[in-house]
């Protein structure tokens, strides 16, 4: 059965929290291991609009940790992810941009979002995104991942806040060349980012709606 009733789809969500998520626009920079997991969790939670940017295509080596399927190999990641999200829920508006994010196009791609989530692999891309975002939008949160390599040691994963920059992960583990991170740890950090995003969209105690 295909569920098409919005109220039924979100019936198990807290009705006091859901409006904050439905009215939000979230940017995800990267649609790989982190980005695809983040997008699926936010879609299920009921985020109103997602803007997802990534220039890459799905490869067989991605399938050990990224939310794609064998028949999607060679497709643009953003196109494959959009298709998968729409199979889950028709209630999130999804805008996909098949471009490499840079300091020059950051505002054009993500200027309208309430929160930006960093989901890149390369350290230099992460640094570029964080530094550029903090210059352009110092009052808007950015949630980044730092340290997702390895297995086990769940207690090492934490969130650190530096102003409007939030870092999720163990903060130290580095990816070895040619060795991808393992699916459980990637998904844990991705969902730490998604969960924090949902939290930041809610009014703080004492604030008015």
Backbone bond lengths (Angstrom), bond angles and torsions (degrees), N, CA, C in turn:
res aa  C-N    CA-C-N  psi(-1)  N-CA   C-N-CA  omega(-1)  CA-C   N-CA-C  phi
1 X - - - 1.459 - - 1.521 109.71 -
2 X 1.302 117.34 133.48 1.454 122.45 177.02 1.523 108.78 -93.71
3 X 1.309 116.69 121.16 1.460 121.05 -179.84 1.520 109.19 -82.48
4 X 1.305 117.32 122.27 1.462 121.06 179.67 1.522 111.87 -120.19
5 X 1.310 118.03 2.56 1.454 122.53 -178.58 1.525 108.84 -93.92
6 X 1.327 116.74 115.54 1.463 120.71 -176.78 1.519 111.86 -59.17
7 X 1.328 116.76 -44.68 1.459 120.17 -178.48 1.522 111.22 -62.25
8 X 1.323 116.50 -38.77 1.458 119.90 179.04 1.526 111.03 -68.12
9 X 1.326 116.81 -41.58 1.469 120.59 -178.44 1.522 111.16 -59.89
10 X 1.334 116.50 -40.40 1.462 120.73 -176.57 1.530 112.41 -102.56
11 X 1.329 117.61 18.57 1.461 121.29 -173.86 1.526 113.07 -60.70
12 X 1.318 117.46 -30.19 1.467 120.52 -177.53 1.524 113.03 -87.19
13 X 1.328 117.63 -3.44 1.466 120.78 178.85 1.527 110.44 -83.41
14 X 1.311 116.06 152.38 1.462 121.52 175.78 1.527 108.68 -65.23
15 X 1.336 118.62 118.55 1.467 120.29 -176.43 1.519 113.71 -65.50
16 X 1.330 117.18 -18.25 1.463 119.71 178.03 1.525 111.64 -81.74
17 X 1.323 117.14 -24.32 1.461 120.84 -178.41 1.522 112.71 -92.76
18 X 1.318 116.75 -35.59 1.460 121.55 -172.05 1.527 114.01 -54.26
19 X 1.349 120.44 -41.37 1.477 119.02 -178.97 1.524 113.76 -58.49
20 X 1.320 117.98 -32.90 1.468 120.10 179.34 1.527 110.57 -66.30
21 X 1.312 116.48 -34.81 1.464 120.93 179.82 1.521 111.69 -79.72
22 X 1.322 116.48 -37.21 1.465 120.15 -179.52 1.531 111.25 -65.39
23 X 1.327 116.85 -29.96 1.466 121.34 -176.83 1.522 113.05 -91.60
24 X 1.320 118.33 6.30 1.465 121.87 -174.21 1.521 111.94 -100.10
25 X 1.337 114.36 149.81 1.465 122.42 170.89 1.524 107.84 -117.77
26 X 1.324 116.16 123.72 1.458 121.83 -175.84 1.523 109.48 -119.20
27 X 1.322 116.80 135.52 1.456 122.00 175.61 1.516 111.05 -100.30
28 X 1.327 115.94 139.41 1.464 121.58 175.96 1.520 107.80 -125.89
29 X 1.320 116.28 115.00 1.461 122.01 -179.49 1.519 108.75 -95.07
30 X 1.328 115.86 97.29 1.453 121.95 -176.31 1.513 110.56 116.28
31 X 1.332 116.73 135.86 1.467 121.10 -176.96 1.520 111.47 -125.32
32 X 1.326 116.53 32.56 1.456 120.72 -179.29 1.514 112.18 -96.69
33 X 1.352 116.28 -132.74 1.452 120.11 -176.58 1.513 113.18 -60.46
34 X 1.306 117.65 -48.79 1.458 121.08 176.92 1.521 111.14 -72.00
35 X 1.329 116.15 -53.33 1.455 120.43 -172.25 1.510 114.48 -61.23
36 X 1.338 117.41 -41.93 1.465 119.37 -178.19 1.524 111.13 -68.03
37 X 1.331 117.25 -38.16 1.463 120.35 176.81 1.521 111.76 -68.47
38 X 1.322 116.91 -41.38 1.466 121.04 177.78 1.520 110.37 -60.47
39 X 1.320 116.45 -47.81 1.461 121.01 -176.82 1.521 111.64 -60.21
40 X 1.320 117.20 -42.93 1.463 120.33 -179.18 1.528 110.71 -64.86
41 X 1.310 118.10 -42.47 1.464 120.25 179.54 1.527 111.71 -65.69
42 X 1.321 117.32 -41.51 1.462 119.83 179.91 1.519 111.44 -70.12
43 X 1.316 116.89 -34.52 1.460 120.91 175.83 1.525 110.02 -63.40
44 X 1.310 117.48 -46.27 1.465 121.19 179.10 1.526 111.18 -63.96
45 X 1.337 117.05 -33.58 1.462 120.98 -179.05 1.518 112.44 -72.57
46 X 1.343 117.15 -22.56 1.451 120.00 177.08 1.509 115.86 105.88
47 X 1.335 117.87 18.90 1.466 119.74 175.50 1.528 109.25 -55.18
48 X 1.333 116.01 136.60 1.458 120.01 -174.37 1.510 114.69 -68.79
49 X 1.351 116.72 -39.96 1.465 119.75 -177.87 1.519 109.92 -146.52
50 X 1.323 115.45 135.22 1.459 122.47 173.79 1.519 109.53 -117.02
51 X 1.329 116.28 134.27 1.461 122.11 171.25 1.523 106.47 -114.44
52 X 1.332 116.46 117.57 1.460 121.90 -173.17 1.520 109.39 -122.69
53 X 1.329 117.04 125.72 1.464 121.49 -178.66 1.523 110.45 -122.58
54 X 1.328 115.90 132.51 1.465 122.94 175.64 1.519 107.09 -168.78
55 X 1.321 117.22 138.18 1.466 121.48 -177.90 1.522 112.73 -95.81
56 X 1.330 117.41 -9.80 1.461 122.13 -167.51 1.530 112.23 -84.70
57 X 1.335 115.06 166.83 1.460 121.89 175.75 1.528 109.97 -111.93
58 X 1.316 115.33 159.67 1.462 121.49 179.22 1.527 109.67 -73.42
59 X 1.322 116.31 131.49 1.465 121.04 174.99 1.522 109.39 -120.68
60 X 1.316 115.86 163.63 1.462 120.22 -179.27 1.520 111.10 -60.40
61 X 1.322 116.79 -33.85 1.466 120.19 -178.88 1.524 112.88 -71.25
62 X 1.330 117.60 -12.25 1.466 120.88 177.70 1.525 112.58 -79.15
63 X 1.316 116.83 -23.42 1.463 120.34 -166.96 1.522 113.56 -71.30
64 X 1.339 117.23 -10.85 1.465 118.33 179.42 1.526 113.01 -77.79
65 X 1.342 118.32 -6.34 1.465 119.95 -177.77 1.521 113.32 -152.83
66 X 1.313 118.85 -9.49 1.459 121.79 -175.68 1.523 110.24 -107.30
67 X 1.323 116.94 152.74 1.459 121.88 -171.87 1.530 112.00 -85.03
68 X 1.332 114.45 63.36 1.462 121.84 177.31 1.524 109.07 -132.41
69 X 1.347 115.38 175.23 1.461 120.92 -174.19 1.524 110.50 -130.48
70 X 1.332 115.42 163.70 1.460 120.65 -176.37 1.520 112.61 -54.59
71 X 1.324 116.75 -39.96 1.464 118.73 -177.26 1.526 113.00 -76.36
72 X 1.351 117.16 1.54 1.467 120.84 177.62 1.528 112.52 -104.99
73 X 1.312 117.91 0.85 1.462 120.90 177.01 1.525 109.69 -58.05
74 X 1.324 116.11 135.29 1.468 126.72 -178.92 1.528 113.43 83.01
75 X 1.332 118.53 -7.77 1.458 119.75 173.43 1.527 109.52 -77.46
76 X 1.333 116.72 154.82 1.453 119.55 169.77 1.524 109.10 -58.72
77 X 1.316 116.23 136.33 1.461 119.05 -179.26 1.525 112.19 -58.84
78 X 1.318 116.85 -40.39 1.461 118.29 -178.44 1.524 111.58 -66.45
79 X 1.323 117.36 -34.40 1.464 120.01 178.13 1.523 110.99 -70.34
80 X 1.326 116.18 -43.79 1.465 120.09 179.01 1.526 110.82 -64.55
81 X 1.331 116.63 -41.82 1.456 120.17 -179.31 1.520 110.89 -66.45
82 X 1.312 116.75 -41.23 1.467 119.85 177.03 1.529 110.56 -57.15
83 X 1.324 116.54 -46.21 1.464 120.49 179.74 1.526 110.98 -60.12
84 X 1.318 116.65 -41.88 1.464 120.15 -179.47 1.525 111.82 -68.05
85 X 1.322 116.88 -39.31 1.464 120.44 178.48 1.520 111.28 -64.30
86 X 1.314 116.91 -41.06 1.461 120.38 -179.52 1.523 111.85 -69.12
87 X 1.318 117.29 -24.21 1.463 120.20 174.43 1.526 110.95 -71.74
88 X 1.328 116.63 -24.50 1.462 121.36 179.51 1.517 111.07 -85.56
89 X 1.326 116.13 -48.69 1.464 120.16 -174.23 1.524 110.82 -152.54
90 X 1.328 117.49 132.46 1.461 120.79 174.52 1.521 112.57 -90.20
91 X 1.340 116.94 7.79 1.455 120.57 -169.77 1.525 113.98 -99.72
92 X 1.305 117.95 2.90 1.458 122.23 173.67 1.522 108.68 -112.48
93 X 1.327 116.15 126.76 1.469 120.15 174.16 1.524 108.12 -73.94
94 X 1.303 116.59 130.84 1.465 121.02 -175.45 1.519 109.56 -122.28
95 X 1.321 115.81 120.00 1.461 121.10 174.63 1.522 107.67 -112.93
96 X 1.305 116.84 122.94 1.458 120.71 -178.82 1.521 110.36 -114.43
97 X 1.324 115.33 141.86 1.459 121.68 -176.44 1.526 108.17 -130.37
98 X 1.336 118.22 108.12 1.470 121.52 -177.81 1.522 112.11 -83.27
99 X 1.311 116.21 63.78 1.460 121.39 -178.03 1.521 109.90 -136.65
100 X 1.321 115.84 154.42 1.464 120.95 172.46 1.527 108.30 -76.18
101 X 1.300 117.36 126.74 1.459 121.65 179.50 1.524 109.25 -76.69
102 X 1.327 115.99 133.43 1.463 121.64 179.45 1.520 109.16 -137.28
103 X 1.314 116.04 171.61 1.460 120.08 176.36 1.520 110.84 -62.01
104 X 1.325 117.08 -28.51 1.460 121.17 -177.20 1.523 113.31 -76.24
105 X 1.336 117.60 -31.84 1.471 118.46 -177.29 1.525 113.32 -110.06
106 X 1.316 117.15 5.38 1.458 121.02 -176.50 1.523 112.20 -57.90
107 X 1.320 116.89 -47.45 1.464 120.30 -178.71 1.522 111.33 -65.52
108 X 1.314 116.80 -38.92 1.462 120.73 179.40 1.523 111.55 -63.58
109 X 1.324 116.95 -39.63 1.460 120.70 -176.38 1.525 111.83 -80.94
110 X 1.321 117.06 -45.80 1.462 120.19 -169.22 1.527 114.49 -117.52
111 X 1.316 118.32 9.82 1.454 120.16 -175.60 1.516 114.76 -60.27
112 X 1.328 117.95 -24.15 1.465 121.37 -175.45 1.522 113.83 -91.92
113 X 1.328 118.38 -2.38 1.464 119.09 -173.25 1.524 111.41 -81.61
114 X 1.328 114.98 156.67 1.463 120.96 175.86 1.523 111.20 -83.94
115 X 1.324 116.03 -35.87 1.462 122.78 179.19 1.521 107.74 -140.76
116 X 1.332 116.99 139.67 1.462 121.53 174.58 1.524 109.08 -107.86
117 X 1.329 116.19 134.65 1.458 121.39 176.96 1.521 108.76 -113.84
118 X 1.313 115.57 123.29 1.467 122.35 179.08 1.516 109.57 -84.29
119 X 1.346 116.42 129.12 1.464 120.94 -178.13 1.526 110.66 -140.50
120 X 1.310 116.29 42.95 1.460 121.98 179.63 1.533 110.77 -91.42
121 X 1.330 115.50 164.20 1.462 121.79 175.02 1.527 111.84 -93.73
122 X 1.326 116.41 -46.60 1.463 121.56 -171.67 1.527 111.75 -78.67
123 X 1.335 115.66 137.00 1.458 121.23 -178.36 1.522 111.95 -61.66
124 X 1.340 116.83 -37.59 1.464 118.68 -178.75 1.524 111.90 -68.48
125 X 1.336 117.07 -33.02 1.461 120.16 175.96 1.523 110.78 -68.06
126 X 1.321 115.98 -41.44 1.455 120.20 177.93 1.529 110.44 -59.58
127 X 1.324 115.85 -46.92 1.457 120.26 -178.67 1.518 111.14 -62.46
128 X 1.331 116.64 -44.40 1.461 120.47 178.83 1.519 110.88 -58.38
129 X 1.325 116.57 -46.41 1.460 120.61 -176.33 1.517 111.17 -64.73
130 X 1.316 116.69 -47.32 1.460 120.40 -177.83 1.520 111.11 -63.66
131 X 1.330 117.06 -48.44 1.464 119.92 -177.62 1.522 111.64 -64.98
132 X 1.316 117.32 -42.21 1.464 120.72 -179.52 1.521 110.76 -66.19
133 X 1.323 116.28 -41.57 1.464 120.21 -179.30 1.525 111.15 -63.92
134 X 1.319 116.69 -42.53 1.457 119.95 -177.65 1.525 112.28 -67.45
135 X 1.321 116.61 -26.98 1.464 120.11 174.78 1.523 110.49 -75.29
136 X 1.327 116.55 -45.60 1.461 121.23 -175.66 1.524 112.66 -74.51
137 X 1.333 116.05 -41.78 1.465 120.93 -172.12 1.529 110.34 -135.68
138 X 1.326 117.28 68.82 1.468 119.78 -174.93 1.527 114.02 -63.61
139 X 1.330 117.41 -18.98 1.460 120.22 -177.60 1.528 112.79 -98.78
140 X 1.333 117.17 0.02 1.465 120.20 178.22 1.526 109.78 -102.89
141 X 1.322 117.57 135.05 1.467 119.78 -179.46 1.528 112.68 -67.23
142 X 1.325 115.48 147.44 1.457 122.85 168.43 1.525 106.90 -130.02
143 X 1.319 115.86 130.78 1.464 122.45 -177.86 1.521 108.06 -111.89
144 X 1.318 117.05 116.91 1.463 121.91 -175.67 1.523 110.51 -116.80
145 X 1.334 115.21 163.14 1.464 121.73 175.91 1.520 109.18 -107.81
146 X 1.325 115.93 139.53 1.460 121.02 179.77 1.518 109.32 -145.39
147 X 1.338 116.59 105.46 1.454 120.46 178.42 1.513 112.85 91.42
148 X 1.362 116.36 84.32 1.465 119.91 -179.44 1.524 111.89 -124.10
149 X 1.321 117.49 4.01 1.465 120.71 -176.41 1.526 111.31 -76.49
150 X 1.331 115.36 160.71 1.451 121.15 174.53 1.514 113.46 92.27
151 X 1.334 114.65 -171.83 1.465 121.94 178.54 1.524 108.37 -136.58
152 X 1.336 115.10 159.73 1.456 119.66 177.43 1.517 113.20 65.58
153 X 1.349 115.24 -161.54 1.466 122.93 177.11 1.525 111.25 52.96
154 X 1.336 115.39 50.04 1.459 119.60 -178.75 1.525 112.75 -57.98
155 X 1.336 115.88 -32.99 1.462 119.29 -175.91 1.527 113.02 -67.36
156 X 1.337 117.36 -13.13 1.467 119.60 178.55 1.526 111.78 -78.99
157 X 1.316 117.25 -13.80 1.463 121.22 -177.11 1.519 109.63 -84.74
158 X 1.306 115.91 128.85 1.459 120.36 -175.88 1.521 109.61 -152.00
159 X 1.313 115.62 173.38 1.459 122.05 176.71 1.523 109.19 -117.08
160 X 1.315 115.61 130.31 1.462 122.14 177.41 1.524 108.26 -115.95
161 X 1.321 116.05 134.78 1.467 120.53 177.87 1.517 110.20 -107.63
162 X 1.337 115.26 131.18 1.461 123.00 173.85 1.522 107.04 -128.34
163 X 1.322 116.69 86.19 1.459 120.03 -173.83 1.514 110.16 67.53
164 X 1.330 117.00 -122.82 1.462 121.59 177.42 1.525 112.29 -96.31
165 X 1.330 116.97 12.95 1.462 122.23 172.44 1.524 108.87 -102.74
166 X 1.322 115.31 128.53 1.460 121.65 178.43 1.527 108.00 -120.24
167 X 1.326 116.95 131.33 1.461 122.67 -178.71 1.520 109.20 -116.28
168 X 1.334 116.67 122.54 1.459 122.51 179.64 1.527 109.81 -111.19
169 X 1.323 117.02 134.90 1.459 121.45 179.55 1.511 110.31 137.91
170 X 1.330 116.24 -164.41 1.466 118.24 178.01 1.523 112.15 -92.26
171 X 1.335 116.35 -8.35 1.455 120.75 174.62 1.505 115.66 76.58
172 X 1.346 117.83 1.43 1.462 118.14 -174.52 1.521 115.02 -141.46
173 X 1.326 119.64 -35.66 1.465 120.41 -173.02 1.518 110.82 -66.62
174 X 1.316 116.16 134.63 1.460 122.25 -178.26 1.521 110.09 -110.74
175 X 1.336 115.35 144.29 1.455 120.60 176.87 1.523 109.67 -75.38
176 X 1.305 117.34 133.23 1.459 121.45 176.77 1.520 109.78 -82.21
177 X 1.329 117.83 145.31 1.470 120.56 -179.53 1.528 111.57 -55.06
178 X 1.327 115.60 128.18 1.451 120.63 176.63 1.509 115.12 79.72
179 X 1.326 118.21 -0.59 1.463 121.38 179.99 1.526 108.61 -116.27
180 X 1.322 116.26 117.88 1.457 120.13 -177.85 1.522 110.25 -82.08
181 X 1.330 117.56 153.45 1.457 120.19 173.63 1.526 110.15 -66.34
182 X 1.327 116.30 160.51 1.458 121.65 -175.73 1.529 109.92 -90.85
183 X 1.319 115.57 143.32 1.462 122.19 -170.55 1.530 114.60 -51.08
184 X 1.340 121.04 -47.55 1.459 118.52 -176.07 1.523 113.92 -60.33
185 X 1.323 116.59 -43.25 1.470 119.47 -177.65 1.526 110.74 -70.37
186 X 1.329 117.21 -37.56 1.465 120.48 175.49 1.523 110.05 -60.55
187 X 1.331 116.02 -46.52 1.463 120.05 -177.91 1.521 111.86 -66.16
188 X 1.339 117.02 -36.66 1.461 119.62 178.15 1.524 110.43 -61.61
189 X 1.325 117.13 -49.77 1.467 120.19 -178.40 1.526 110.56 -65.88
190 X 1.327 117.14 -41.35 1.464 120.15 177.65 1.519 110.79 -58.28
191 X 1.317 116.90 -41.16 1.458 119.46 -178.94 1.517 112.29 -78.22
192 X 1.326 118.06 -23.75 1.462 119.79 167.97 1.523 109.67 -61.92
193 X 1.335 116.28 -43.61 1.462 120.48 178.58 1.523 111.05 -64.11
194 X 1.327 116.66 -45.56 1.462 120.35 -179.32 1.524 111.11 -64.61
195 X 1.322 116.73 -42.83 1.457 121.13 -179.15 1.524 111.29 -64.30
196 X 1.328 116.33 -41.13 1.460 120.55 177.22 1.519 110.59 -64.16
197 X 1.324 116.70 -40.00 1.459 120.67 177.68 1.524 110.71 -57.18
198 X 1.329 117.03 -47.06 1.465 120.83 178.92 1.525 110.70 -60.87
199 X 1.319 116.49 -40.13 1.465 120.62 179.56 1.523 111.55 -64.60
200 X 1.327 117.21 -43.20 1.463 120.57 -177.05 1.521 112.58 -67.66
201 X 1.318 117.31 -21.81 1.463 120.65 178.88 1.523 112.56 -77.01
202 X 1.314 117.34 -14.81 1.459 121.47 -178.88 1.525 110.11 -86.71
203 X 1.331 117.31 150.14 1.465 119.09 177.31 1.518 110.68 -65.97
204 X 1.302 116.09 141.76 1.457 120.18 176.98 1.525 109.33 -73.67
205 X 1.325 117.64 155.16 1.468 119.89 178.31 1.525 111.39 -53.05
206 X 1.305 115.72 130.25 1.458 120.40 -179.34 1.507 114.48 93.91
207 X 1.353 116.98 -15.68 1.455 120.59 177.61 1.518 109.98 -84.49
208 X 1.317 116.08 150.02 1.449 120.97 174.39 1.519 108.82 -84.43
209 X 1.323 116.23 154.33 1.460 121.24 179.22 1.514 110.54 -61.24
